[in-house]
Amino acid sequence: MVRRGISHRMWLPGINGRTRLAGMKTLPITLAVIVAALVLPVAASASTTIGQLNPDPTTGNACNADSVYVQDKSVAPVSYIAPSSGIVTEWRTAGPNAAALALGIYTPGPLNLDFTPKVESSAGLTTPAAVSTFKTRLPILAGDHIGLHSIGAQTCRFTGGAGDQTDFKSPAPPTGNTVVSYGGADANEKVSVEAVIEPDADGDQFGDESQDGCTTNGTRQDDCVPPVITFDKTPKKKTSSAKARFAFSTNEAATYECSLDKAGFKSCAGSKRLKKLSERKHKFRVRATDTNGNVTTASFRWRVK
C-alpha cells in the first residue's frame, strides 16, 4: 500500500470534530477561513479549572510540614470544588520558595470539619516565585475539594478575604476511604493551587482531552477514530465517457486501496484513472487505513451511457 500525507483542506468542528463544510473544495483557502468563522464557531474546551493561584508568588503564608490544607470555603466566582466528575490531568501552584507539594482530592464529611482524603498526586518540587505545573491523573467526583499536602515546612497559602476558609490537618492522614477530622481552620486564607478537570466519557480513568485518544472505548487510549475520506475529483453522475479520473484525500495520514464494481481492493495512491468502462452503472470504492489501523471506506456511483 502507498502511504499518503495529510491533505491540505479546511476541516470544521462538528459532533466528531471532523465535519467538512459543503462546497469548501471550490473556495480559495482565505475565503474558506472567512466562511468557516461565519458559519461554525470553534468548539470550546470541555475541561474545567478550579482553584486559585497566589497572585503574588513572591509572598505567601506558611504551611506546616507533613500537613494537608484544603480550601473549605471561597468567595465566588473562585471555587475549589469540582462542578462535575472527571479526571484531574494537571495542577499548578505558586509560592516564594522551592517546596515539595502534592495535590490532594478531599470529600467533605457528614459533620463540620470532617473529610475523607481520597487520593493525592506524586509530590512535585516547585520553582520559587513562579507558577509550577505538574501532570497527573486523579479521579475526582462532583463536590470534591482540592488542596495541598505540604511535605515539608514551606509556603503554600496566601491571604484571601472575608468568606474564605482553609482547613488543615497535621500530620497528613493516609489517603483512602476513612473519614477524619481537621485539626482546625484558618479564616481569610486560600490555598495556592489550581486543578484542570477533564471529562472521562468512557470511564477509563484517562482525561478525554489530553490523555485519551479513544473516548468511546474504555479499553483503549490510542486513536480509534477512522480517517475521513473526501473525493476531490469524480466523473459526472451521468456521462458518455468510457474514462474516469478520481482524486481523493483524508484528514490525516493514511494508506489507500481502491476497487471498481465487484473487484477486490488493491493498493492505490491518492488518485486513480479508469478506462474502457462499459455502458452501465459503476461503483468506485476507496478504503483508507490510518497509522493506528483504523479503517474507513467511501464510495462513488455513476453511470456511463
KOLMARSE-384752 format. One record per residue (C-alpha): residue in three letters; x, y, z. Coordinates in steps of 0.02 Angstrom, whole numbers, plus 50000, padded with zeros to 5 digits. Example, Ala and Ser with C-alpha at 12.3 -4.5 7.8 and 13.67 -1.06 7.14 Angstrom:
ALA506154977550390;SER506844994750357;
// end
This chain:
MET500005000050000;VAL500575017749963;ARG500695030050109;ARG500005047150081;GLY500205063250178;ILE498865073750260;SER497775083150137;HIS497845102250148;ARG495995105250171;MET494915115350289;TRP494005104950419;LEU492705112150536;PRO492155106450709;GLY490575096150716;ILE489955082050827;ASN491545072150799;GLY492665087050758;ARG492855081650577;THR491375089050483;ARG491825097050318;LEU490885112450257;ALA489905108150100;GLY490685115249943;MET492285120250032;LYS493395112449898;THR492845125649772;LEU493365140449882;PRO495075148449899;ILE495835144950069;THR495705163150127;LEU493855163850084;ALA493595146650162;VAL494315152950326;ILE493125167850324;VAL491625156650286;ALA492125144550423;ALA492215158650550;LEU490485164850500;VAL489595148150487;LEU490275137550629;PRO491075143450793;VAL492625134950860;ALA492185121350986;ALA492515126451165;SER493595116151280;ALA492655104051392;SER493955105051530;THR493665114951690;THR494935123851801;ILE494575125851985;GLY495555134252124;GLN496635149752126;LEU498495153652124;ASN499365166052236;PRO499285182352134;ASP500985187352206;PRO502075171652210;THR503505181252293;THR502505181452455;GLY501375169352548;ASN500855161352712;ALA501695146652796;CYS501145128552791;ASN501755115852919;ALA502745100352874;ASP501765084452834;SER500095093452837;VAL498605094852721;TYR497755111252681;VAL496045110552600;GLN495015125252539;ASP493375123052631;LYS492575139452579;SER492945152552447;VAL492035167752381;ALA491275166552207;PRO491735166452067;VAL493265156952132;SER492885138852178;TYR493965124452239;ILE492525112052219;ALA492335100552068;PRO490745105451973;SER490685088351890;SER491565071651894;GLY493085068251786;ILE494965066651790;VAL496205079451856;THR497555079651722;GLU498585094551779;TRP498845105051935;ARG499765121151969;THR500415130552119;ALA501405146452152;GLY502405152352303;PRO504015161152355;ASN505095146052395;ALA505555129052324;ALA504285117252400;ALA503855098752394;LEU501955098252373;ALA500635085852316;LEU498875089152253;GLY497525080952358;ILE495705076752322;TYR494575077752475;THR492735073452502;PRO491815083452635;GLY491205072952782;PRO489475072252863;LEU489985083853004;ASN490825100853009;LEU492735098952986;ASP492555080652936;PHE493325074952772;THR493955059852676;PRO495695061352599;LYS495335051252442;VAL496885051952334;GLU498395062952301;SER499675065552164;SER501515061652175;ALA502495075852254;GLY503175089552143;LEU504605101452179;THR504075119352142;THR505075133652066;PRO505245148752183;ALA504215164252142;ALA503445156351987;VAL501985145651932;SER502435127151937;THR501405114951832;PHE501295096151855;LYS500435082551754;THR499405069551845;ARG497925057751827;LEU496755058151976;PRO494895053851978;ILE493785067252054;LEU491915067352090;ALA490705081952085;GLY490775090452254;ASP492565085252296;HIS493755098752357;ILE495575101152308;GLY497015105652424;LEU498865103152452;HIS499905091052553;SER501385100852617;ILE502815088352628;GLY504005100052720;ALA503805116552811;GLN503545129352672;THR502365142152597;CYS500805135752510;ARG499425148252556;PHE499035166652536;THR497885179352617;GLY496125179252547;GLY494625188852609;ALA493045187552711;GLY492155171352671;ASP493745161752628;GLN494255147352743;THR495645134552740;ASP495515118552844;PHE497085109252895;LYS497655092752970;SER499345087953045;PRO500075075353021;ALA499365071852849;PRO498165056952856;PRO498365042452734;THR497275042752580;GLY495835030652565;ASN494025029952619;THR494205034152805;VAL493325049652870;VAL494455060352979;SER494275077053066;TYR495275092653026;GLY496385099453162;GLY495725116953137;ALA495275130653015;ASP496015147552964;ALA494865161452907;ASN495335173252765;GLU496575160652693;LYS496715152452523;VAL497725137652462;SER498815142052313;VAL498265128252194;GLU497325125752031;ALA496745109451953;VAL496195105551775;ILE494755093251765;GLU494375084251602;PRO492845073651565;ASP493015054651559;ALA491605048851445;ASP492105030551438;GLY492595029051622;ASP494365022751590;GLN495175035051713;PHE496025044851574;GLY495595063051534;ASP494685064251368;GLU495605079651303;SER497435076551338;GLN497605058151390;ASP496325047851295;GLY496345046151106;CYS494835034551109;THR493445042051213;THR492145029051161;ASN493075013351215;GLY493615010951395;THR494934998051348;ARG495905009351229;GLN496795026051246;ASP497595026751073;ASP496715034750925;CYS495215024150875;VAL494365036650758;PRO494445031450574;PRO495025043950443;VAL493765053950340;ILE493865051750152;THR493465065950032;PHE493265063949845;ASP494155078849768;LYS493825074049586;THR492495062549513;PRO491635059849346;LYS489895066749317;LYS488475056249384;LYS487955053049204;THR489245053249065;SER489595046048894;SER491455044648927;ALA492225027448945;LYS493595035349051;ALA493535041849228;ARG494765050149346;PHE494625050349535;ALA495615060349661;PHE495375058149847;SER496145062750014;THR495945060550201;ASN496035072050351;GLU497535062550420;ALA498975051950357;ALA498305035750282;THR498605022050154;TYR497345018750016;GLU496585003949925;CYS495395005349777;SER494054994449700;LEU492954995749546;ASP491254987549548;LYS491414970049623;ALA493294968449606;GLY494374966249760;PHE495334980549840;LYS497084984349776;SER498384996749837;CYS498245013949758;ALA498845031749780;GLY497785047349804;SER497105046349627;LYS496505033249505;ARG496205033349317;LEU494975021149240;LYS494695017349056;LYS493715005748942;LEU492195007149052;SER490654998248990;GLU488985007148967;ARG488145003549133;LYS488135008849315;HIS489815008449406;LYS490385009649587;PHE492115015449637;ARG492675012449817;VAL494135018949920;ARG494705010950081;ALA495855021250196;THR496865014950344;ASP497695027050464;THR499305024350562;ASN498355016350707;GLY497465003750597;ASN495775012450594;VAL494875008850431;THR493505017850335;THR492755015950161;ALA491935028450044;SER491125025449875;PHE490535034849721;ARG489205028849597;TRP488985034849418;ARG488315029049251;VAL489135027649082;LYS487775029048949;
// end
